[in-house]
Amino acid sequence: MSTKRVRRLDLDIVINAPVQEVFDAFTAWTQQNRWMVGTRVEVRAGDGKSVGSVIAGWTGVGPLGFWDTMEITLWEAPYRVDVLHTGSLVKGTGTMEVVALPQNTSRFIWSEDFELPLGVLGAVGWPLGKYPMLAGVKRSLTALKREIESGASFSGHA
């Protein structure tokens, strides 16, 4: 990561499901549109379940949006996946991690370290943009929890 201004986002949610089930759900990349607000994901290179694989998420509504390309830099099934954001707009790192809790429950942790785009304008805009972003990710994690706890099937990782 460069020396640009970096901002961190951390969100987590407790899900009434075992670690493997949560891991399988969030790494079913092409099915993330079922729970990730305004996003669809595709595997661009590799198998989507190993270091070096490239995934890309389109975030937006209709034709208005952007591609967030990511390279998987760590794959520790069934606990953790790290990515490097390599797109023109979104740069930085991300971690998706599952921690086992008692009684067959899990904590899913979503962390991002973003390099703010647009220089000073991005730094000034961050306080305004941060809250809609947090709200969107929180809503998405709640939807993931609902999908998993309802018994929805997430077939495959890619």
PyMOL commands that place a pseudoatom at each C-alpha (Angstrom):
pseudoatom trace, name=CA, resn=MET, resi=1, chain=A, elem=C, hetatm=0, pos=[0.000, 0.000, 0.000]
pseudoatom trace, name=CA, resn=SER, resi=2, chain=A, elem=C, hetatm=0, pos=[1.258, 3.488, -0.770]
pseudoatom trace, name=CA, resn=THR, resi=3, chain=A, elem=C, hetatm=0, pos=[1.657, 6.356, 1.685]
pseudoatom trace, name=CA, resn=LYS, resi=4, chain=A, elem=C, hetatm=0, pos=[-1.705, 7.910, 0.759]
pseudoatom trace, name=CA, resn=ARG, resi=5, chain=A, elem=C, hetatm=0, pos=[-4.309, 8.707, 3.392]
pseudoatom trace, name=CA, resn=VAL, resi=6, chain=A, elem=C, hetatm=0, pos=[-5.692, 5.401, 4.687]
pseudoatom trace, name=CA, resn=ARG, resi=7, chain=A, elem=C, hetatm=0, pos=[-8.981, 4.972, 6.518]
pseudoatom trace, name=CA, resn=ARG, resi=8, chain=A, elem=C, hetatm=0, pos=[-10.101, 1.805, 8.286]
pseudoatom trace, name=CA, resn=LEU, resi=9, chain=A, elem=C, hetatm=0, pos=[-13.545, 0.237, 8.473]
pseudoatom trace, name=CA, resn=ASP, resi=10, chain=A, elem=C, hetatm=0, pos=[-14.308, -2.629, 10.857]
pseudoatom trace, name=CA, resn=LEU, resi=11, chain=A, elem=C, hetatm=0, pos=[-17.686, -4.290, 11.175]
pseudoatom trace, name=CA, resn=ASP, resi=12, chain=A, elem=C, hetatm=0, pos=[-18.699, -7.636, 12.596]
pseudoatom trace, name=CA, resn=ILE, resi=13, chain=A, elem=C, hetatm=0, pos=[-21.789, -9.705, 13.194]
pseudoatom trace, name=CA, resn=VAL, resi=14, chain=A, elem=C, hetatm=0, pos=[-22.572, -12.860, 15.175]
pseudoatom trace, name=CA, resn=ILE, resi=15, chain=A, elem=C, hetatm=0, pos=[-24.130, -15.589, 13.034]
pseudoatom trace, name=CA, resn=ASN, resi=16, chain=A, elem=C, hetatm=0, pos=[-25.842, -18.677, 14.408]
pseudoatom trace, name=CA, resn=ALA, resi=17, chain=A, elem=C, hetatm=0, pos=[-23.906, -21.102, 12.230]
pseudoatom trace, name=CA, resn=PRO, resi=18, chain=A, elem=C, hetatm=0, pos=[-20.586, -22.958, 12.350]
pseudoatom trace, name=CA, resn=VAL, resi=19, chain=A, elem=C, hetatm=0, pos=[-17.408, -21.418, 10.935]
pseudoatom trace, name=CA, resn=GLN, resi=20, chain=A, elem=C, hetatm=0, pos=[-17.332, -23.561, 7.779]
pseudoatom trace, name=CA, resn=GLU, resi=21, chain=A, elem=C, hetatm=0, pos=[-20.877, -22.600, 6.838]
pseudoatom trace, name=CA, resn=VAL, resi=22, chain=A, elem=C, hetatm=0, pos=[-20.137, -18.882, 7.220]
pseudoatom trace, name=CA, resn=PHE, resi=23, chain=A, elem=C, hetatm=0, pos=[-16.868, -19.202, 5.277]
pseudoatom trace, name=CA, resn=ASP, resi=24, chain=A, elem=C, hetatm=0, pos=[-18.581, -21.087, 2.454]
pseudoatom trace, name=CA, resn=ALA, resi=25, chain=A, elem=C, hetatm=0, pos=[-21.270, -18.405, 2.239]
pseudoatom trace, name=CA, resn=PHE, resi=26, chain=A, elem=C, hetatm=0, pos=[-19.037, -15.340, 2.058]
pseudoatom trace, name=CA, resn=THR, resi=27, chain=A, elem=C, hetatm=0, pos=[-16.561, -16.988, -0.344]
pseudoatom trace, name=CA, resn=ALA, resi=28, chain=A, elem=C, hetatm=0, pos=[-19.295, -17.996, -2.789]
pseudoatom trace, name=CA, resn=TRP, resi=29, chain=A, elem=C, hetatm=0, pos=[-18.220, -14.905, -4.727]
pseudoatom trace, name=CA, resn=THR, resi=30, chain=A, elem=C, hetatm=0, pos=[-20.691, -15.138, -7.606]
pseudoatom trace, name=CA, resn=GLN, resi=31, chain=A, elem=C, hetatm=0, pos=[-23.546, -15.398, -5.109]
pseudoatom trace, name=CA, resn=GLN, resi=32, chain=A, elem=C, hetatm=0, pos=[-22.634, -12.288, -3.106]
pseudoatom trace, name=CA, resn=ASN, resi=33, chain=A, elem=C, hetatm=0, pos=[-25.385, -10.364, -4.879]
pseudoatom trace, name=CA, resn=ARG, resi=34, chain=A, elem=C, hetatm=0, pos=[-27.791, -12.319, -2.645]
pseudoatom trace, name=CA, resn=TRP, resi=35, chain=A, elem=C, hetatm=0, pos=[-26.592, -10.382, 0.393]
pseudoatom trace, name=CA, resn=MET, resi=36, chain=A, elem=C, hetatm=0, pos=[-24.140, -7.618, -0.596]
pseudoatom trace, name=CA, resn=VAL, resi=37, chain=A, elem=C, hetatm=0, pos=[-26.042, -4.398, -1.286]
pseudoatom trace, name=CA, resn=GLY, resi=38, chain=A, elem=C, hetatm=0, pos=[-25.655, -3.129, -4.846]
pseudoatom trace, name=CA, resn=THR, resi=39, chain=A, elem=C, hetatm=0, pos=[-22.846, -5.533, -5.737]
pseudoatom trace, name=CA, resn=ARG, resi=40, chain=A, elem=C, hetatm=0, pos=[-22.259, -8.451, -8.051]
pseudoatom trace, name=CA, resn=VAL, resi=41, chain=A, elem=C, hetatm=0, pos=[-18.974, -10.364, -8.061]
pseudoatom trace, name=CA, resn=GLU, resi=42, chain=A, elem=C, hetatm=0, pos=[-17.190, -12.453, -10.656]
pseudoatom trace, name=CA, resn=VAL, resi=43, chain=A, elem=C, hetatm=0, pos=[-13.998, -14.478, -10.654]
pseudoatom trace, name=CA, resn=ARG, resi=44, chain=A, elem=C, hetatm=0, pos=[-11.611, -12.993, -13.220]
pseudoatom trace, name=CA, resn=ALA, resi=45, chain=A, elem=C, hetatm=0, pos=[-8.528, -15.203, -12.774]
pseudoatom trace, name=CA, resn=GLY, resi=46, chain=A, elem=C, hetatm=0, pos=[-7.742, -18.412, -10.936]
pseudoatom trace, name=CA, resn=ASP, resi=47, chain=A, elem=C, hetatm=0, pos=[-10.277, -20.512, -9.097]
pseudoatom trace, name=CA, resn=GLY, resi=48, chain=A, elem=C, hetatm=0, pos=[-11.485, -17.850, -6.651]
pseudoatom trace, name=CA, resn=LYS, resi=49, chain=A, elem=C, hetatm=0, pos=[-10.359, -19.927, -3.701]
pseudoatom trace, name=CA, resn=SER, resi=50, chain=A, elem=C, hetatm=0, pos=[-6.593, -19.567, -3.642]
pseudoatom trace, name=CA, resn=VAL, resi=51, chain=A, elem=C, hetatm=0, pos=[-3.852, -16.968, -3.347]
pseudoatom trace, name=CA, resn=GLY, resi=52, chain=A, elem=C, hetatm=0, pos=[-3.385, -15.140, -6.633]
pseudoatom trace, name=CA, resn=SER, resi=53, chain=A, elem=C, hetatm=0, pos=[-6.990, -15.511, -7.770]
pseudoatom trace, name=CA, resn=VAL, resi=54, chain=A, elem=C, hetatm=0, pos=[-8.582, -12.269, -8.938]
pseudoatom trace, name=CA, resn=ILE, resi=55, chain=A, elem=C, hetatm=0, pos=[-12.174, -11.326, -8.207]
pseudoatom trace, name=CA, resn=ALA, resi=56, chain=A, elem=C, hetatm=0, pos=[-14.026, -8.189, -9.242]
pseudoatom trace, name=CA, resn=GLY, resi=57, chain=A, elem=C, hetatm=0, pos=[-17.099, -6.611, -7.736]
pseudoatom trace, name=CA, resn=TRP, resi=58, chain=A, elem=C, hetatm=0, pos=[-19.367, -4.236, -9.629]
pseudoatom trace, name=CA, resn=THR, resi=59, chain=A, elem=C, hetatm=0, pos=[-20.807, -1.788, -7.125]
pseudoatom trace, name=CA, resn=GLY, resi=60, chain=A, elem=C, hetatm=0, pos=[-23.579, 0.470, -8.295]
pseudoatom trace, name=CA, resn=VAL, resi=61, chain=A, elem=C, hetatm=0, pos=[-27.051, 0.679, -9.743]
pseudoatom trace, name=CA, resn=GLY, resi=62, chain=A, elem=C, hetatm=0, pos=[-27.522, -0.237, -13.381]
pseudoatom trace, name=CA, resn=PRO, resi=63, chain=A, elem=C, hetatm=0, pos=[-24.814, 1.385, -15.509]
pseudoatom trace, name=CA, resn=LEU, resi=64, chain=A, elem=C, hetatm=0, pos=[-23.773, 3.787, -12.735]
pseudoatom trace, name=CA, resn=GLY, resi=65, chain=A, elem=C, hetatm=0, pos=[-21.025, 2.292, -10.614]
pseudoatom trace, name=CA, resn=PHE, resi=66, chain=A, elem=C, hetatm=0, pos=[-17.487, 0.986, -10.680]
pseudoatom trace, name=CA, resn=TRP, resi=67, chain=A, elem=C, hetatm=0, pos=[-15.455, -2.231, -10.694]
pseudoatom trace, name=CA, resn=ASP, resi=68, chain=A, elem=C, hetatm=0, pos=[-13.521, -3.038, -7.525]
pseudoatom trace, name=CA, resn=THR, resi=69, chain=A, elem=C, hetatm=0, pos=[-10.856, -5.559, -8.550]
pseudoatom trace, name=CA, resn=MET, resi=70, chain=A, elem=C, hetatm=0, pos=[-9.180, -7.613, -5.844]
pseudoatom trace, name=CA, resn=GLU, resi=71, chain=A, elem=C, hetatm=0, pos=[-6.390, -10.155, -5.688]
pseudoatom trace, name=CA, resn=ILE, resi=72, chain=A, elem=C, hetatm=0, pos=[-6.610, -12.819, -2.996]
pseudoatom trace, name=CA, resn=THR, resi=73, chain=A, elem=C, hetatm=0, pos=[-3.412, -12.515, -0.937]
pseudoatom trace, name=CA, resn=LEU, resi=74, chain=A, elem=C, hetatm=0, pos=[-4.279, -14.948, 1.873]
pseudoatom trace, name=CA, resn=TRP, resi=75, chain=A, elem=C, hetatm=0, pos=[-6.601, -17.958, 1.872]
pseudoatom trace, name=CA, resn=GLU, resi=76, chain=A, elem=C, hetatm=0, pos=[-6.873, -19.723, 5.232]
pseudoatom trace, name=CA, resn=ALA, resi=77, chain=A, elem=C, hetatm=0, pos=[-10.009, -21.836, 4.901]
pseudoatom trace, name=CA, resn=PRO, resi=78, chain=A, elem=C, hetatm=0, pos=[-12.285, -21.863, 6.798]
pseudoatom trace, name=CA, resn=TYR, resi=79, chain=A, elem=C, hetatm=0, pos=[-11.204, -18.825, 8.774]
pseudoatom trace, name=CA, resn=ARG, resi=80, chain=A, elem=C, hetatm=0, pos=[-9.830, -15.948, 6.735]
pseudoatom trace, name=CA, resn=VAL, resi=81, chain=A, elem=C, hetatm=0, pos=[-9.425, -14.372, 3.312]
pseudoatom trace, name=CA, resn=ASP, resi=82, chain=A, elem=C, hetatm=0, pos=[-7.317, -11.256, 2.673]
pseudoatom trace, name=CA, resn=VAL, resi=83, chain=A, elem=C, hetatm=0, pos=[-7.520, -9.242, -0.532]
pseudoatom trace, name=CA, resn=LEU, resi=84, chain=A, elem=C, hetatm=0, pos=[-5.589, -6.421, -2.147]
pseudoatom trace, name=CA, resn=HIS, resi=85, chain=A, elem=C, hetatm=0, pos=[-7.856, -3.893, -3.897]
pseudoatom trace, name=CA, resn=THR, resi=86, chain=A, elem=C, hetatm=0, pos=[-6.207, -3.134, -7.244]
pseudoatom trace, name=CA, resn=GLY, resi=87, chain=A, elem=C, hetatm=0, pos=[-8.832, -1.065, -9.042]
pseudoatom trace, name=CA, resn=SER, resi=88, chain=A, elem=C, hetatm=0, pos=[-8.519, 2.477, -10.285]
pseudoatom trace, name=CA, resn=LEU, resi=89, chain=A, elem=C, hetatm=0, pos=[-10.921, 3.844, -7.653]
pseudoatom trace, name=CA, resn=VAL, resi=90, chain=A, elem=C, hetatm=0, pos=[-10.673, 1.450, -4.690]
pseudoatom trace, name=CA, resn=LYS, resi=91, chain=A, elem=C, hetatm=0, pos=[-7.182, 0.687, -3.406]
pseudoatom trace, name=CA, resn=GLY, resi=92, chain=A, elem=C, hetatm=0, pos=[-6.077, -0.843, -0.120]
pseudoatom trace, name=CA, resn=THR, resi=93, chain=A, elem=C, hetatm=0, pos=[-6.556, -4.122, 1.690]
pseudoatom trace, name=CA, resn=GLY, resi=94, chain=A, elem=C, hetatm=0, pos=[-9.486, -6.094, 3.010]
pseudoatom trace, name=CA, resn=THR, resi=95, chain=A, elem=C, hetatm=0, pos=[-9.912, -8.965, 5.441]
pseudoatom trace, name=CA, resn=MET, resi=96, chain=A, elem=C, hetatm=0, pos=[-12.912, -11.248, 5.888]
pseudoatom trace, name=CA, resn=GLU, resi=97, chain=A, elem=C, hetatm=0, pos=[-12.546, -13.460, 8.919]
pseudoatom trace, name=CA, resn=VAL, resi=98, chain=A, elem=C, hetatm=0, pos=[-14.663, -15.986, 10.801]
pseudoatom trace, name=CA, resn=VAL, resi=99, chain=A, elem=C, hetatm=0, pos=[-14.071, -16.689, 14.490]
pseudoatom trace, name=CA, resn=ALA, resi=100, chain=A, elem=C, hetatm=0, pos=[-15.660, -19.670, 16.237]
pseudoatom trace, name=CA, resn=LEU, resi=101, chain=A, elem=C, hetatm=0, pos=[-17.862, -18.856, 19.220]
pseudoatom trace, name=CA, resn=PRO, resi=102, chain=A, elem=C, hetatm=0, pos=[-19.562, -21.168, 21.731]
pseudoatom trace, name=CA, resn=GLN, resi=103, chain=A, elem=C, hetatm=0, pos=[-22.706, -23.106, 20.849]
pseudoatom trace, name=CA, resn=ASN, resi=104, chain=A, elem=C, hetatm=0, pos=[-21.896, -23.502, 17.152]
pseudoatom trace, name=CA, resn=THR, resi=105, chain=A, elem=C, hetatm=0, pos=[-22.023, -19.771, 16.426]
pseudoatom trace, name=CA, resn=SER, resi=106, chain=A, elem=C, hetatm=0, pos=[-19.485, -17.586, 14.636]
pseudoatom trace, name=CA, resn=ARG, resi=107, chain=A, elem=C, hetatm=0, pos=[-18.388, -13.978, 14.457]
pseudoatom trace, name=CA, resn=PHE, resi=108, chain=A, elem=C, hetatm=0, pos=[-17.886, -12.696, 10.917]
pseudoatom trace, name=CA, resn=ILE, resi=109, chain=A, elem=C, hetatm=0, pos=[-15.486, -9.745, 10.783]
pseudoatom trace, name=CA, resn=TRP, resi=110, chain=A, elem=C, hetatm=0, pos=[-15.228, -7.416, 7.783]
pseudoatom trace, name=CA, resn=SER, resi=111, chain=A, elem=C, hetatm=0, pos=[-12.228, -5.057, 7.785]
pseudoatom trace, name=CA, resn=GLU, resi=112, chain=A, elem=C, hetatm=0, pos=[-11.007, -2.666, 5.112]
pseudoatom trace, name=CA, resn=ASP, resi=113, chain=A, elem=C, hetatm=0, pos=[-8.051, -0.289, 4.946]
pseudoatom trace, name=CA, resn=PHE, resi=114, chain=A, elem=C, hetatm=0, pos=[-8.870, 2.129, 2.124]
pseudoatom trace, name=CA, resn=GLU, resi=115, chain=A, elem=C, hetatm=0, pos=[-6.531, 4.534, 0.409]
pseudoatom trace, name=CA, resn=LEU, resi=116, chain=A, elem=C, hetatm=0, pos=[-8.747, 7.557, -0.085]
pseudoatom trace, name=CA, resn=PRO, resi=117, chain=A, elem=C, hetatm=0, pos=[-9.049, 8.552, -3.747]
pseudoatom trace, name=CA, resn=LEU, resi=118, chain=A, elem=C, hetatm=0, pos=[-9.049, 12.122, -5.059]
pseudoatom trace, name=CA, resn=GLY, resi=119, chain=A, elem=C, hetatm=0, pos=[-6.356, 13.499, -2.730]
pseudoatom trace, name=CA, resn=VAL, resi=120, chain=A, elem=C, hetatm=0, pos=[-7.532, 16.341, -0.494]
pseudoatom trace, name=CA, resn=LEU, resi=121, chain=A, elem=C, hetatm=0, pos=[-11.056, 16.112, -1.909]
pseudoatom trace, name=CA, resn=GLY, resi=122, chain=A, elem=C, hetatm=0, pos=[-11.246, 12.460, -0.822]
pseudoatom trace, name=CA, resn=ALA, resi=123, chain=A, elem=C, hetatm=0, pos=[-9.973, 13.312, 2.664]
pseudoatom trace, name=CA, resn=VAL, resi=124, chain=A, elem=C, hetatm=0, pos=[-12.529, 16.107, 3.030]
pseudoatom trace, name=CA, resn=GLY, resi=125, chain=A, elem=C, hetatm=0, pos=[-15.335, 13.912, 1.674]
pseudoatom trace, name=CA, resn=TRP, resi=126, chain=A, elem=C, hetatm=0, pos=[-14.510, 10.891, 3.853]
pseudoatom trace, name=CA, resn=PRO, resi=127, chain=A, elem=C, hetatm=0, pos=[-16.517, 12.047, 6.896]
pseudoatom trace, name=CA, resn=LEU, resi=128, chain=A, elem=C, hetatm=0, pos=[-19.599, 12.318, 4.665]
pseudoatom trace, name=CA, resn=GLY, resi=129, chain=A, elem=C, hetatm=0, pos=[-19.003, 9.160, 2.621]
pseudoatom trace, name=CA, resn=LYS, resi=130, chain=A, elem=C, hetatm=0, pos=[-18.022, 6.970, 5.555]
pseudoatom trace, name=CA, resn=TYR, resi=131, chain=A, elem=C, hetatm=0, pos=[-21.494, 6.700, 7.055]
pseudoatom trace, name=CA, resn=PRO, resi=132, chain=A, elem=C, hetatm=0, pos=[-23.372, 5.579, 3.936]
pseudoatom trace, name=CA, resn=MET, resi=133, chain=A, elem=C, hetatm=0, pos=[-20.584, 3.041, 3.338]
pseudoatom trace, name=CA, resn=LEU, resi=134, chain=A, elem=C, hetatm=0, pos=[-20.837, 1.743, 6.919]
pseudoatom trace, name=CA, resn=ALA, resi=135, chain=A, elem=C, hetatm=0, pos=[-24.623, 1.563, 6.626]
pseudoatom trace, name=CA, resn=GLY, resi=136, chain=A, elem=C, hetatm=0, pos=[-24.373, -0.392, 3.368]
pseudoatom trace, name=CA, resn=VAL, resi=137, chain=A, elem=C, hetatm=0, pos=[-21.878, -2.916, 4.745]
pseudoatom trace, name=CA, resn=LYS, resi=138, chain=A, elem=C, hetatm=0, pos=[-23.876, -3.292, 7.972]
pseudoatom trace, name=CA, resn=ARG, resi=139, chain=A, elem=C, hetatm=0, pos=[-27.039, -3.925, 5.970]
pseudoatom trace, name=CA, resn=SER, resi=140, chain=A, elem=C, hetatm=0, pos=[-25.139, -6.443, 3.846]
pseudoatom trace, name=CA, resn=LEU, resi=141, chain=A, elem=C, hetatm=0, pos=[-23.790, -8.329, 6.867]
pseudoatom trace, name=CA, resn=THR, resi=142, chain=A, elem=C, hetatm=0, pos=[-27.301, -8.468, 8.326]
pseudoatom trace, name=CA, resn=ALA, resi=143, chain=A, elem=C, hetatm=0, pos=[-28.536, -9.908, 5.022]
pseudoatom trace, name=CA, resn=LEU, resi=144, chain=A, elem=C, hetatm=0, pos=[-25.701, -12.484, 5.047]
pseudoatom trace, name=CA, resn=LYS, resi=145, chain=A, elem=C, hetatm=0, pos=[-26.694, -13.509, 8.571]
pseudoatom trace, name=CA, resn=ARG, resi=146, chain=A, elem=C, hetatm=0, pos=[-30.340, -13.840, 7.513]
pseudoatom trace, name=CA, resn=GLU, resi=147, chain=A, elem=C, hetatm=0, pos=[-29.422, -15.928, 4.441]
pseudoatom trace, name=CA, resn=ILE, resi=148, chain=A, elem=C, hetatm=0, pos=[-27.196, -18.301, 6.408]
pseudoatom trace, name=CA, resn=GLU, resi=149, chain=A, elem=C, hetatm=0, pos=[-29.545, -18.674, 9.366]
pseudoatom trace, name=CA, resn=SER, resi=150, chain=A, elem=C, hetatm=0, pos=[-32.489, -19.380, 7.033]
pseudoatom trace, name=CA, resn=GLY, resi=151, chain=A, elem=C, hetatm=0, pos=[-30.614, -22.440, 5.760]
pseudoatom trace, name=CA, resn=ALA, resi=152, chain=A, elem=C, hetatm=0, pos=[-29.902, -21.014, 2.308]
pseudoatom trace, name=CA, resn=SER, resi=153, chain=A, elem=C, hetatm=0, pos=[-27.421, -23.039, 0.280]
pseudoatom trace, name=CA, resn=PHE, resi=154, chain=A, elem=C, hetatm=0, pos=[-24.241, -21.467, -1.060]
pseudoatom trace, name=CA, resn=SER, resi=155, chain=A, elem=C, hetatm=0, pos=[-22.906, -23.942, -3.589]
pseudoatom trace, name=CA, resn=GLY, resi=156, chain=A, elem=C, hetatm=0, pos=[-19.214, -23.712, -4.361]
pseudoatom trace, name=CA, resn=HIS, resi=157, chain=A, elem=C, hetatm=0, pos=[-16.789, -20.867, -3.811]
pseudoatom trace, name=CA, resn=ALA, resi=158, chain=A, elem=C, hetatm=0, pos=[-16.641, -19.293, -7.238]
for i in range(1, 158): cmd.bond("trace and resi %d" % i, "trace and resi %d" % (i + 1))
show_as sticks, trace
zoom trace
